[in-house]
Amino acid sequence: MQTNNSDNMDRPNPLRRKLFRGVPAGLGVLMAVQAKTALGTGVCISPSAKMSGNQSHPHGPGNCRGGRSPGYWVQPQHWGAWSPYRYPEFTPGVEACSPGNVSNLTLADIVDHGTPLSAVVGNDPPPPTGIGMWYAIANPTDSATFGDTTRGQLLRHLSAAFLNANLFGADYPITKNQIIEMWKQTNGGTTGLYCPSAGCGANAWTATQVKDYIEQMYDINSPVINYCKKK
């Protein structure tokens, strides 16, 4: 059952040890200290309304939610908000990098990728095989995995949007089916452009515009914390 009470979904419970097998105890604490929140800069509005320029009315009834940013979703203390989707499991010796350090984490350091990208965007066209949502959110610039930065950034924000749609339900202005269509049309469609309904014409979006639309709606922005192998 979906709920807007994300505080309840973030509360730890006995399953935490299982989900975080191999993650050092201090990792979540360090991330919590480093995380910052700020109001988003965009308008919470449906794709069709945004594309048509009709921003005077927010999406639908109730409380429109712009969602949480990728930085929120990669932090292990927020794993409860992923439910029923799965956060990854890491090898021992992985920790948050010191400020300014670049991640040296490799795919081999992830024991279980958790929920795969195919759950987010489907298989038409298929996303990188064996890669989970978390890795796409945390490492979109991995060109060996995603091919190019544009594709990696799109998968990052589509994954965040998917988790937001799961968390906020009808209050989030993008549906899971629309997320699948965003991927399908920009990466496998005949034009490479996304249109939520027929007749978009010149208003149809590129992959970068889809990414920008999702990114500009975030209500809570948190920095993405790099992961490093523990020295």
C-alpha atoms as an extended CHARMM CRD file, in Angstrom:
* protein
*
       231  EXT
         1         1  MET       CA              0.0000000000        0.0000000000        0.0000000000  PROA      1               0.0000000000
         2         2  GLN       CA              1.3630000000        3.4030000000       -0.9650000000  PROA      2               0.0000000000
         3         3  THR       CA              1.5820000000        6.1900000000        1.5280000000  PROA      3               0.0000000000
         4         4  ASN       CA              2.6970000000        9.8100000000        1.6530000000  PROA      4               0.0000000000
         5         5  ASN       CA              4.0960000000        9.3590000000        5.1620000000  PROA      5               0.0000000000
         6         6  SER       CA              7.7040000000        8.7580000000        4.1280000000  PROA      6               0.0000000000
         7         7  ASP       CA              8.9190000000        9.2230000000        7.6980000000  PROA      7               0.0000000000
         8         8  ASN       CA              7.2850000000        5.9380000000        8.6450000000  PROA      8               0.0000000000
         9         9  MET       CA              8.8340000000        4.1970000000        5.6470000000  PROA      9               0.0000000000
        10        10  ASP       CA             12.3240000000        5.3600000000        6.6620000000  PROA      10              0.0000000000
        11        11  ARG       CA             12.1800000000        3.9160000000       10.1750000000  PROA      11              0.0000000000
        12        12  PRO       CA             14.6990000000        1.0950000000       10.7150000000  PROA      12              0.0000000000
        13        13  ASN       CA             13.4720000000       -2.3860000000       11.5290000000  PROA      13              0.0000000000
        14        14  PRO       CA             15.0340000000       -5.8360000000       12.0540000000  PROA      14              0.0000000000
        15        15  LEU       CA             15.3430000000       -6.4010000000        8.2780000000  PROA      15              0.0000000000
        16        16  ARG       CA             17.9860000000       -3.6560000000        8.1130000000  PROA      16              0.0000000000
        17        17  ARG       CA             20.8580000000       -6.0520000000        8.9300000000  PROA      17              0.0000000000
        18        18  LYS       CA             19.8850000000       -8.3420000000        6.0780000000  PROA      18              0.0000000000
        19        19  LEU       CA             19.6510000000       -5.5500000000        3.5190000000  PROA      19              0.0000000000
        20        20  PHE       CA             22.9330000000       -3.9900000000        4.5740000000  PROA      20              0.0000000000
        21        21  ARG       CA             25.0280000000       -7.1250000000        4.9170000000  PROA      21              0.0000000000
        22        22  GLY       CA             28.6520000000       -6.1080000000        4.4800000000  PROA      22              0.0000000000
        23        23  VAL       CA             28.0900000000       -2.3430000000        4.8300000000  PROA      23              0.0000000000
        24        24  PRO       CA             30.1270000000       -0.7740000000        7.6710000000  PROA      24              0.0000000000
        25        25  ALA       CA             28.0230000000        0.4380000000       10.5910000000  PROA      25              0.0000000000
        26        26  GLY       CA             29.3020000000        4.0140000000       10.3170000000  PROA      26              0.0000000000
        27        27  LEU       CA             28.3920000000        4.4370000000        6.6370000000  PROA      27              0.0000000000
        28        28  GLY       CA             24.7890000000        5.4880000000        7.1660000000  PROA      28              0.0000000000
        29        29  VAL       CA             25.7880000000        7.9140000000        9.9140000000  PROA      29              0.0000000000
        30        30  LEU       CA             28.4240000000        9.5800000000        7.7380000000  PROA      30              0.0000000000
        31        31  MET       CA             25.9630000000        9.9540000000        4.9000000000  PROA      31              0.0000000000
        32        32  ALA       CA             23.3420000000       11.4320000000        7.1910000000  PROA      32              0.0000000000
        33        33  VAL       CA             25.8220000000       14.0690000000        8.3280000000  PROA      33              0.0000000000
        34        34  GLN       CA             26.8230000000       14.9580000000        4.7740000000  PROA      34              0.0000000000
        35        35  ALA       CA             23.2970000000       15.0690000000        3.3370000000  PROA      35              0.0000000000
        36        36  LYS       CA             21.6940000000       18.4690000000        2.8480000000  PROA      36              0.0000000000
        37        37  THR       CA             18.1660000000       19.3250000000        1.8050000000  PROA      37              0.0000000000
        38        38  ALA       CA             16.7990000000       22.2820000000       -0.0930000000  PROA      38              0.0000000000
        39        39  LEU       CA             13.6130000000       23.2190000000       -1.8760000000  PROA      39              0.0000000000
        40        40  GLY       CA             13.4280000000       22.2930000000       -5.5410000000  PROA      40              0.0000000000
        41        41  THR       CA             13.2950000000       25.0030000000       -8.1710000000  PROA      41              0.0000000000
        42        42  GLY       CA             10.6970000000       23.5490000000      -10.5070000000  PROA      42              0.0000000000
        43        43  VAL       CA              6.9410000000       23.2300000000      -10.7580000000  PROA      43              0.0000000000
        44        44  CYS       CA              5.1900000000       20.0110000000       -9.7590000000  PROA      44              0.0000000000
        45        45  ILE       CA              3.2630000000       19.3090000000      -12.9340000000  PROA      45              0.0000000000
        46        46  SER       CA              2.4180000000       16.4450000000      -15.2920000000  PROA      46              0.0000000000
        47        47  PRO       CA              4.4690000000       15.8570000000      -18.4670000000  PROA      47              0.0000000000
        48        48  SER       CA              1.5970000000       16.8240000000      -20.7680000000  PROA      48              0.0000000000
        49        49  ALA       CA              0.8850000000       20.0530000000      -18.8720000000  PROA      49              0.0000000000
        50        50  LYS       CA              4.5750000000       20.9630000000      -18.7820000000  PROA      50              0.0000000000
        51        51  MET       CA              4.9810000000       20.2530000000      -22.4740000000  PROA      51              0.0000000000
        52        52  SER       CA              1.9480000000       22.3560000000      -23.3950000000  PROA      52              0.0000000000
        53        53  GLY       CA              3.1090000000       25.2540000000      -21.2260000000  PROA      53              0.0000000000
        54        54  ASN       CA              0.0480000000       25.0140000000      -18.9680000000  PROA      54              0.0000000000
        55        55  GLN       CA              1.7740000000       25.5030000000      -15.6100000000  PROA      55              0.0000000000
        56        56  SER       CA             -0.9570000000       27.5010000000      -13.9090000000  PROA      56              0.0000000000
        57        57  HSD       CA             -2.5940000000       24.3890000000      -12.4120000000  PROA      57              0.0000000000
        58        58  PRO       CA             -0.6630000000       21.7370000000      -10.4750000000  PROA      58              0.0000000000
        59        59  HSD       CA             -1.0590000000       18.0800000000      -11.2760000000  PROA      59              0.0000000000
        60        60  GLY       CA             -4.3670000000       16.6010000000      -10.2130000000  PROA      60              0.0000000000
        61        61  PRO       CA             -6.0900000000       16.6790000000       -6.8070000000  PROA      61              0.0000000000
        62        62  GLY       CA             -4.3650000000       16.4400000000       -3.4690000000  PROA      62              0.0000000000
        63        63  ASN       CA             -0.8010000000       17.4000000000       -2.6240000000  PROA      63              0.0000000000
        64        64  CYS       CA              1.4280000000       17.3560000000       -5.6810000000  PROA      64              0.0000000000
        65        65  ARG       CA              4.8780000000       16.0250000000       -4.7620000000  PROA      65              0.0000000000
        66        66  GLY       CA              7.9990000000       16.7830000000       -6.8000000000  PROA      66              0.0000000000
        67        67  GLY       CA              9.8420000000       13.8410000000       -5.2710000000  PROA      67              0.0000000000
        68        68  ARG       CA             13.2480000000       13.1630000000       -3.7310000000  PROA      68              0.0000000000
        69        69  SER       CA             16.4870000000       13.5650000000       -5.6680000000  PROA      69              0.0000000000
        70        70  PRO       CA             19.0010000000       10.8170000000       -6.5600000000  PROA      70              0.0000000000
        71        71  GLY       CA             21.1580000000       11.8470000000       -3.5930000000  PROA      71              0.0000000000
        72        72  TYR       CA             18.3120000000       10.9460000000       -1.2440000000  PROA      72              0.0000000000
        73        73  TRP       CA             17.6960000000        7.5550000000       -2.8060000000  PROA      73              0.0000000000
        74        74  VAL       CA             21.3000000000        6.2950000000       -2.7040000000  PROA      74              0.0000000000
        75        75  GLN       CA             21.7000000000        6.9020000000        1.0360000000  PROA      75              0.0000000000
        76        76  PRO       CA             21.3360000000        3.6590000000        3.0270000000  PROA      76              0.0000000000
        77        77  GLN       CA             19.3780000000        5.2720000000        5.8720000000  PROA      77              0.0000000000
        78        78  HSD       CA             16.5330000000        5.7480000000        3.3730000000  PROA      78              0.0000000000
        79        79  TRP       CA             16.3640000000        2.1130000000        2.3080000000  PROA      79              0.0000000000
        80        80  GLY       CA             12.9210000000        1.7270000000        3.9100000000  PROA      80              0.0000000000
        81        81  ALA       CA             11.4130000000        4.1380000000        1.3850000000  PROA      81              0.0000000000
        82        82  TRP       CA             12.4250000000        1.7590000000       -1.4370000000  PROA      82              0.0000000000
        83        83  SER       CA              9.9340000000       -0.9330000000       -0.2970000000  PROA      83              0.0000000000
        84        84  PRO       CA              8.9260000000       -3.2160000000       -1.9560000000  PROA      84              0.0000000000
        85        85  TYR       CA             11.9680000000       -2.6600000000       -4.2120000000  PROA      85              0.0000000000
        86        86  ARG       CA             15.3970000000       -3.7950000000       -3.0840000000  PROA      86              0.0000000000
        87        87  TYR       CA             18.4800000000       -1.7940000000       -2.0800000000  PROA      87              0.0000000000
        88        88  PRO       CA             21.8420000000       -3.4010000000       -3.0350000000  PROA      88              0.0000000000
        89        89  GLU       CA             24.2590000000       -5.3630000000       -0.8700000000  PROA      89              0.0000000000
        90        90  PHE       CA             27.9840000000       -4.5540000000       -0.8850000000  PROA      90              0.0000000000
        91        91  THR       CA             31.2070000000       -6.4120000000       -0.1820000000  PROA      91              0.0000000000
        92        92  PRO       CA             32.8900000000       -5.7300000000        3.1640000000  PROA      92              0.0000000000
        93        93  GLY       CA             35.1480000000       -2.6960000000        3.2440000000  PROA      93              0.0000000000
        94        94  VAL       CA             32.9530000000       -0.1720000000        1.3980000000  PROA      94              0.0000000000
        95        95  GLU       CA             32.4590000000        3.2630000000        2.9290000000  PROA      95              0.0000000000
        96        96  ALA       CA             31.5260000000        6.8200000000        2.0110000000  PROA      96              0.0000000000
        97        97  CYS       CA             34.4840000000        8.5580000000        0.3760000000  PROA      97              0.0000000000
        98        98  SER       CA             36.2580000000       11.3860000000        2.1460000000  PROA      98              0.0000000000
        99        99  PRO       CA             35.1190000000       14.8080000000        0.8750000000  PROA      99              0.0000000000
       100       100  GLY       CA             36.6720000000       15.5410000000       -2.5140000000  PROA      100             0.0000000000
       101       101  ASN       CA             37.6760000000       11.9390000000       -3.2510000000  PROA      101             0.0000000000
       102       102  VAL       CA             36.4520000000       10.1740000000       -6.3890000000  PROA      102             0.0000000000
       103       103  SER       CA             34.7870000000        6.7960000000       -6.0220000000  PROA      103             0.0000000000
       104       104  ASN       CA             36.8960000000        3.7240000000       -6.7790000000  PROA      104             0.0000000000
       105       105  LEU       CA             33.9690000000        1.3550000000       -6.3140000000  PROA      105             0.0000000000
       106       106  THR       CA             33.5780000000       -1.2120000000       -9.1020000000  PROA      106             0.0000000000
       107       107  LEU       CA             30.6990000000       -3.4550000000      -10.1160000000  PROA      107             0.0000000000
       108       108  ALA       CA             32.5650000000       -6.3670000000       -8.5190000000  PROA      108             0.0000000000
       109       109  ASP       CA             32.1420000000       -4.6750000000       -5.1120000000  PROA      109             0.0000000000
       110       110  ILE       CA             28.3510000000       -5.0630000000       -5.2960000000  PROA      110             0.0000000000
       111       111  VAL       CA             27.2660000000       -8.5070000000       -4.1060000000  PROA      111             0.0000000000
       112       112  ASP       CA             23.6150000000       -8.0080000000       -5.0710000000  PROA      112             0.0000000000
       113       113  HSD       CA             22.4580000000       -5.1160000000       -7.2500000000  PROA      113             0.0000000000
       114       114  GLY       CA             18.9660000000       -5.1580000000       -5.7800000000  PROA      114             0.0000000000
       115       115  THR       CA             16.0310000000       -4.2880000000       -8.0360000000  PROA      115             0.0000000000
       116       116  PRO       CA             17.1960000000       -4.3340000000      -11.6850000000  PROA      116             0.0000000000
       117       117  LEU       CA             16.8180000000       -1.4470000000      -14.0970000000  PROA      117             0.0000000000
       118       118  SER       CA             14.4470000000       -3.5370000000      -16.1940000000  PROA      118             0.0000000000
       119       119  ALA       CA             11.8760000000       -3.1390000000      -13.3870000000  PROA      119             0.0000000000
       120       120  VAL       CA             12.0410000000        0.6220000000      -13.9650000000  PROA      120             0.0000000000
       121       121  VAL       CA             12.1390000000        0.9640000000      -17.7420000000  PROA      121             0.0000000000
       122       122  GLY       CA             11.1290000000       -2.4320000000      -19.1010000000  PROA      122             0.0000000000
       123       123  ASN       CA             13.0460000000       -4.2190000000      -21.8550000000  PROA      123             0.0000000000
       124       124  ASP       CA             12.1210000000       -2.2620000000      -24.9850000000  PROA      124             0.0000000000
       125       125  PRO       CA             14.9560000000       -1.4040000000      -25.4730000000  PROA      125             0.0000000000
       126       126  PRO       CA             16.7070000000       -3.3490000000      -22.7080000000  PROA      126             0.0000000000
       127       127  PRO       CA             18.8190000000       -1.3860000000      -20.2180000000  PROA      127             0.0000000000
       128       128  PRO       CA             22.3260000000       -2.6290000000      -19.2670000000  PROA      128             0.0000000000
       129       129  THR       CA             22.1000000000       -6.2680000000      -18.1830000000  PROA      129             0.0000000000
       130       130  GLY       CA             22.6330000000       -7.1050000000      -14.5320000000  PROA      130             0.0000000000
       131       131  ILE       CA             22.6320000000       -3.4590000000      -13.3720000000  PROA      131             0.0000000000
       132       132  GLY       CA             20.3150000000       -2.3390000000      -10.5900000000  PROA      132             0.0000000000
       133       133  MET       CA             18.5010000000        0.9180000000       -9.9200000000  PROA      133             0.0000000000
       134       134  TRP       CA             20.9640000000        1.9150000000       -7.2270000000  PROA      134             0.0000000000
       135       135  TYR       CA             24.0080000000        1.7210000000       -9.5140000000  PROA      135             0.0000000000
       136       136  ALA       CA             22.3090000000        3.8340000000      -12.1760000000  PROA      136             0.0000000000
       137       137  ILE       CA             21.4370000000        6.4690000000       -9.5630000000  PROA      137             0.0000000000
       138       138  ALA       CA             24.9060000000        6.4680000000       -7.9990000000  PROA      138             0.0000000000
       139       139  ASN       CA             27.1520000000        6.0770000000      -11.0810000000  PROA      139             0.0000000000
       140       140  PRO       CA             25.4810000000        7.5010000000      -14.2170000000  PROA      140             0.0000000000
       141       141  THR       CA             28.8290000000        8.5900000000      -15.7150000000  PROA      141             0.0000000000
       142       142  ASP       CA             30.0880000000        4.9920000000      -15.9940000000  PROA      142             0.0000000000
       143       143  SER       CA             30.4220000000        5.0450000000      -19.7860000000  PROA      143             0.0000000000
       144       144  ALA       CA             31.5090000000        1.3990000000      -19.9520000000  PROA      144             0.0000000000
       145       145  THR       CA             28.1180000000        0.4240000000      -18.5030000000  PROA      145             0.0000000000
       146       146  PHE       CA             25.7280000000        3.0580000000      -19.8610000000  PROA      146             0.0000000000
       147       147  GLY       CA             27.3770000000        3.9880000000      -23.1520000000  PROA      147             0.0000000000
       148       148  ASP       CA             27.2840000000        7.7520000000      -22.7300000000  PROA      148             0.0000000000
       149       149  THR       CA             26.5610000000       10.3650000000      -20.0930000000  PROA      149             0.0000000000
       150       150  THR       CA             23.1750000000       11.3390000000      -21.5470000000  PROA      150             0.0000000000
       151       151  ARG       CA             21.9170000000        7.7490000000      -21.3320000000  PROA      151             0.0000000000
       152       152  GLY       CA             23.3620000000        7.2840000000      -17.8490000000  PROA      152             0.0000000000
       153       153  GLN       CA             21.8420000000       10.5290000000      -16.5470000000  PROA      153             0.0000000000
       154       154  LEU       CA             18.4490000000        9.6390000000      -18.0170000000  PROA      154             0.0000000000
       155       155  LEU       CA             18.4920000000        6.2360000000      -16.2880000000  PROA      155             0.0000000000
       156       156  ARG       CA             19.5360000000        7.9280000000      -13.0320000000  PROA      156             0.0000000000
       157       157  HSD       CA             16.5750000000       10.2880000000      -12.9970000000  PROA      157             0.0000000000
       158       158  LEU       CA             14.0880000000        7.7440000000      -14.3610000000  PROA      158             0.0000000000
       159       159  SER       CA             15.1000000000        5.4620000000      -11.4730000000  PROA      159             0.0000000000
       160       160  ALA       CA             14.5930000000        8.2710000000       -8.9640000000  PROA      160             0.0000000000
       161       161  ALA       CA             11.2410000000        9.0730000000      -10.5810000000  PROA      161             0.0000000000
       162       162  PHE       CA             10.2240000000        5.4080000000      -10.3320000000  PROA      162             0.0000000000
       163       163  LEU       CA             10.9700000000        5.3700000000       -6.5990000000  PROA      163             0.0000000000
       164       164  ASN       CA              9.1140000000        8.6620000000       -6.1650000000  PROA      164             0.0000000000
       165       165  ALA       CA              6.0910000000        7.2860000000       -8.0330000000  PROA      165             0.0000000000
       166       166  ASN       CA              6.1710000000        4.2510000000       -5.7530000000  PROA      166             0.0000000000
       167       167  LEU       CA              6.4830000000        6.3630000000       -2.5990000000  PROA      167             0.0000000000
       168       168  PHE       CA              3.9810000000        9.1430000000       -3.3440000000  PROA      168             0.0000000000
       169       169  GLY       CA              1.5000000000        7.2970000000       -5.5620000000  PROA      169             0.0000000000
       170       170  ALA       CA             -1.1410000000        9.5050000000       -7.1830000000  PROA      170             0.0000000000
       171       171  ASP       CA              0.4270000000       12.6450000000       -5.6870000000  PROA      171             0.0000000000
       172       172  TYR       CA              3.5010000000       12.2350000000       -7.9000000000  PROA      172             0.0000000000
       173       173  PRO       CA              2.8420000000       13.6610000000      -11.3930000000  PROA      173             0.0000000000
       174       174  ILE       CA              4.5890000000       10.8680000000      -13.3400000000  PROA      174             0.0000000000
       175       175  THR       CA              3.2350000000        7.3190000000      -13.4720000000  PROA      175             0.0000000000
       176       176  LYS       CA              5.3670000000        4.1930000000      -13.7290000000  PROA      176             0.0000000000
       177       177  ASN       CA              3.9250000000        3.5420000000      -17.1930000000  PROA      177             0.0000000000
       178       178  GLN       CA              5.0130000000        7.0130000000      -18.2910000000  PROA      178             0.0000000000
       179       179  ILE       CA              8.5300000000        6.3100000000      -17.0170000000  PROA      179             0.0000000000
       180       180  ILE       CA              8.6600000000        3.1910000000      -19.1940000000  PROA      180             0.0000000000
       181       181  GLU       CA              7.4650000000        5.2340000000      -22.1820000000  PROA      181             0.0000000000
       182       182  MET       CA             10.0620000000        7.9470000000      -21.5360000000  PROA      182             0.0000000000
       183       183  TRP       CA             12.8100000000        5.3480000000      -21.8400000000  PROA      183             0.0000000000
       184       184  LYS       CA             11.2370000000        3.4970000000      -24.7450000000  PROA      184             0.0000000000
       185       185  GLN       CA             10.5880000000        6.5680000000      -26.8770000000  PROA      185             0.0000000000
       186       186  THR       CA             13.8840000000        8.3690000000      -26.2810000000  PROA      186             0.0000000000
       187       187  ASN       CA             16.0850000000        5.2820000000      -26.6930000000  PROA      187             0.0000000000
       188       188  GLY       CA             14.1330000000        2.9600000000      -28.9500000000  PROA      188             0.0000000000
       189       189  GLY       CA             11.5280000000        5.0830000000      -30.7110000000  PROA      189             0.0000000000
       190       190  THR       CA             11.6450000000        6.1600000000      -34.3310000000  PROA      190             0.0000000000
       191       191  THR       CA             12.2850000000        9.8220000000      -33.4890000000  PROA      191             0.0000000000
       192       192  GLY       CA             14.2370000000        9.5240000000      -30.2370000000  PROA      192             0.0000000000
       193       193  LEU       CA             11.7740000000       11.9950000000      -28.6980000000  PROA      193             0.0000000000
       194       194  TYR       CA              9.2400000000       11.5950000000      -25.8930000000  PROA      194             0.0000000000
       195       195  CYS       CA              5.6040000000       12.5840000000      -26.3260000000  PROA      195             0.0000000000
       196       196  PRO       CA              3.0150000000       11.6670000000      -23.6260000000  PROA      196             0.0000000000
       197       197  SER       CA              0.1630000000       11.8470000000      -26.1660000000  PROA      197             0.0000000000
       198       198  ALA       CA             -0.3010000000       12.1680000000      -29.9010000000  PROA      198             0.0000000000
       199       199  GLY       CA              0.4330000000       15.4530000000      -31.5990000000  PROA      199             0.0000000000
       200       200  CYS       CA              3.3430000000       16.8970000000      -29.5950000000  PROA      200             0.0000000000
       201       201  GLY       CA              5.0720000000       18.1110000000      -32.7350000000  PROA      201             0.0000000000
       202       202  ALA       CA              8.0070000000       20.3940000000      -32.0070000000  PROA      202             0.0000000000
       203       203  ASN       CA              7.2280000000       20.2350000000      -28.2650000000  PROA      203             0.0000000000
       204       204  ALA       CA              8.3740000000       16.6050000000      -27.9300000000  PROA      204             0.0000000000
       205       205  TRP       CA             11.3090000000       16.1130000000      -25.5420000000  PROA      205             0.0000000000
       206       206  THR       CA             14.7990000000       14.7540000000      -26.0450000000  PROA      206             0.0000000000
       207       207  ALA       CA             16.3220000000       12.4350000000      -23.4280000000  PROA      207             0.0000000000
       208       208  THR       CA             18.0520000000       15.4450000000      -21.8610000000  PROA      208             0.0000000000
       209       209  GLN       CA             14.7730000000       17.3720000000      -21.6720000000  PROA      209             0.0000000000
       210       210  VAL       CA             13.0790000000       14.4050000000      -19.9840000000  PROA      210             0.0000000000
       211       211  LYS       CA             15.9190000000       14.3180000000      -17.4540000000  PROA      211             0.0000000000
       212       212  ASP       CA             15.7000000000       18.0730000000      -16.8830000000  PROA      212             0.0000000000
       213       213  TYR       CA             11.9230000000       17.9130000000      -16.3460000000  PROA      213             0.0000000000
       214       214  ILE       CA             12.2590000000       15.2600000000      -13.6240000000  PROA      214             0.0000000000
       215       215  GLU       CA             15.2600000000       16.9480000000      -12.0120000000  PROA      215             0.0000000000
       216       216  GLN       CA             13.6340000000       20.3810000000      -11.7750000000  PROA      216             0.0000000000
       217       217  MET       CA             10.6980000000       19.0260000000       -9.7620000000  PROA      217             0.0000000000
       218       218  TYR       CA             12.5510000000       17.5780000000       -6.7800000000  PROA      218             0.0000000000
       219       219  ASP       CA             11.1910000000       18.7990000000       -3.4410000000  PROA      219             0.0000000000
       220       220  ILE       CA             14.2150000000       17.4730000000       -1.5430000000  PROA      220             0.0000000000
       221       221  ASN       CA             17.7090000000       17.6890000000       -3.0240000000  PROA      221             0.0000000000
       222       222  SER       CA             20.5140000000       15.7380000000       -1.3770000000  PROA      222             0.0000000000
       223       223  PRO       CA             24.0790000000       15.4100000000       -2.7010000000  PROA      223             0.0000000000
       224       224  VAL       CA             25.0450000000       12.0280000000       -4.1020000000  PROA      224             0.0000000000
       225       225  ILE       CA             27.6810000000       10.5610000000       -1.7860000000  PROA      225             0.0000000000
       226       226  ASN       CA             30.5660000000        8.7660000000       -3.5120000000  PROA      226             0.0000000000
       227       227  TYR       CA             31.4990000000        5.2760000000       -2.3140000000  PROA      227             0.0000000000
       228       228  CYS       CA             35.1050000000        4.1510000000       -1.8550000000  PROA      228             0.0000000000
       229       229  LYS       CA             36.8180000000        0.9500000000       -0.8370000000  PROA      229             0.0000000000
       230       230  LYS       CA             37.8440000000        1.1190000000        2.7890000000  PROA      230             0.0000000000
       231       231  LYS       CA             41.5930000000        1.5620000000        3.2530000000  PROA      231             0.0000000000
